[in-house]
C-alpha cells in the first residue's frame, strides 16, 4: 500500500469518527439538530404544547423527518399555548445568511393570513438594520423575536450556574405585589435583553420568580420585573 493510500485511509477514518460523534449527521445537519432541540424545549418552557417526538428527537429521527441535508424552510414550527389554543407562535428558519426586509414582509403576511401574532426567527448570521426597523414597524400588530443560531446551540437554562426561572402570570404578579405591599417600581429589574429574559420571551411589566440554591438557607427566592 502506498503512502498516499495510508493518508487517504487516515483521513477517511477521521471523517468517519467525526460523523459518529455527531450521531451520523453532517456538520450542518448536526448544528440544525441542536438548534431544533433547544427551540423545542424553549417553546415548552414558555407554555406551548410541543409534541413529544419533537422534545425527544434524536439524530436518527431528525434525519428520518427532515433528510440528511435538511432545508431550513422545512424546519418551520407552529405551536399553540397549552391553555389557549388561539395563542399561537411560528418559528421560522430563514435561508439568507443575513436576513433583509423581503423575508420579514413575507413572514408578517403569513402571520396575518393565519391569525398568528407571535414568531421567532432563527438567524444564520444576523439581520440588516432595515429588517430590524421593519420588525419594529409591525410591532403593534405582531411580535417577532429573533435569535442567532449560535445562541441556541445549547440550552442556557440547563447550565448549572443558571438558577430556576418561572415567569409569573398576571394574577400571580398581582398577588405578589399585594402580599408584600409592593409597587412595581420597588421590584429589582431584569432587562428584556437579558439572555434568560429573551429565552422566556419576557415582555415589559412581566415578573419572573428566580429560585437559587444556597448552602446555608437551602434555597432562596427573588423576583425581578422586566423593564
N, C-alpha and C positions, 0 to 999 in steps of 0.2 A: 504494500500500500504506500502511496506517495505521501510526502509531507503535506501537499495540498489537500489530499483526501482526509488526512488526520485533522487538519484545521477545519475543514468543512464539517466533519463529523462533530467536532467540538462545538462549533457554532450552532449546529442543529440541536445538539443535546442541551446547550444553554437556553436556546429559544424554547425547547420543549419544557424545560424545567420552569421557566418564567411563565409559560402558559398554564402549567399545572397550578402554580401559586396564585394565579388569577381565576382559578376554578374553570379553566378551559376557555376563558373569554379572551378576546383580543384586547389590547390596551384601551382602545376607545370604548368598546363594549363594557369592559370592567369599570371604567370611570362612570359611564352612564348607569350601570347597575348599582353602584354605590350611591349615586345621587338619587336614583329612583327609590331605593330602600329608605334613605334618610327622609325624603319627601313623604313617603307613605306613613312613617312614624310621626312626622311633624303634623300631618293632617289629622291623625288620630288624636294626638295630644291637644289639638285645637278643638276637638269635639265633633269631628266629622266621622261619618260612617265609612270606614275603609274596609274593603273585602279582605278576608283572612289570607287569601292567596297573594295579595299584594304585600301584606305585612310579613309574611313568611316566605317571600320569594327567594329562590336560590339561583346561583349562576345557571344551572341547568334549566330551571323553569323560565328564567329570564330569556334564555336563548330559544326555548320552545315557543315562547309567546311572541318575541319580537325579532327573532332571527339572529344570525351570527354577526351581522353588520346592521344593527337597527338604525332606521332613520329617526331623527329627533321628533318628527311630526307624529309618529305612531305612539309616542310615549305620553301624549296628552292625557290628562286625567280630569274627570268630572266627579265631584263628590257632593254630598248634602249633609247638613248638620244632623246629628243623631236625634235631636229633639225638635227639629224644624226642617222638614223636607223642602220647604220653599227657600231656605237659605243654602245656596249652592256656591261652589267655587271651582274654577278651572285652574289647571296647571298646564302651562304651555312651555314647550322647549323650542325656542326659535332656532332656525338653522344658521342665521347670519352670525359671523364672528362678532360683529358689533352691531347691535340692533338699531335700526333707524326708525323713521316715522311711519313708513308704509306698514310694517307688521303691527305696530301699535294700533293703527286705524283698523286693520283687519280684525285684530283680536277684540277691539272695542265694539265693532259692528256685530261680530258673532255673539258677544256677551249680551248685547241689547236684543238681538233677534231671539235668543234663547232665555231671556229674562234672568241672566246670571249677573250678579252685581259685584262679585269678587273674583280676582285672578292672581295667580303667582306666575311670574316669568322666570325661567331658569336660563341664565345667560352664559354663553361660552366665554366671552371676554368682557363685554360691557355694553354700554348703550350711549348713543350720541346725545349731546346736550339738548338738541331739538326734540328727540324722542322723549327725554325726561320731561321736557316742557309740555309735550302732548299729553303725557300721563297726568300732569298737574291740571291741565285744562279740562279734563273729563272727570276730575276727582269728585265733582258734585253729584255725579250720577253713577259712577263705577269706581271701585277701588282696585288698583293694580299695584301689587308689590313685586319686587324683583330681587333675586339672589344670583350671585355668581356661582358657577359650578363648584369652584374651589371652596366655597363656603358650605357646601352640602356634601362633601366627600365623607365627612364624619358627623355624627350627631352630637353637637356640643352639650346637650343636656345630659348625655350619658357620661360625660367626663367626671371623674371623682372630685374635682375641685369646684364643680358647679352644683350648688345646693338645689333642692327641690323647689320648683316654682309652680304656683297654681293661680291662674287668673280668676279673680272673683267675678261672679255675676253682679248685675246692678243691685239686686236685692241684698246680696251678701256684702257689697260695699256699703250700702246704707245702714245695714245692721252693725257693721264695724264702726262706722262713724258715730252712730247713736250710742253704742255700748261704751265707747271711750270718750264720748262727748268731744269729738274732734271736728275740725273743719278740714276740707280737702287740702288747704294750703299748709296745714300742720303736719301732713304726712311727708316722709322722705320721698325724694323723687327718683324716677328712673327715666332716662331719655328714650324716646322712640327709636333712636339709632343704636341703642344698646343691643348687642348680639342676641341676648336672650329675649328681649322685648320684641325684636324682629322675628325671632323664631316662632313666638306665640302670636304674632300679628297684633300686638297690643296697639290700641288706639288711645289718643289723648283722653285723660279722665278715667281710664281703667286702672284698677288697683290689683297688684299681684301680691300674693302671700308667699313669703320666702322662708323655708324651714331649713335651718342649718343644724348639723350635729355638733355637740360640744362635749369635750372630755369631762367637764365639771357639771354642766347642767343637763347633760343627756341630749337635749335639743332646745333650740330657742327659735322663736318665730318673729319675723319683722314684716312690715308691709311697706310697699312703695307705690306711688301713684305715677302714672305715665304723663309727663308734661312736656 
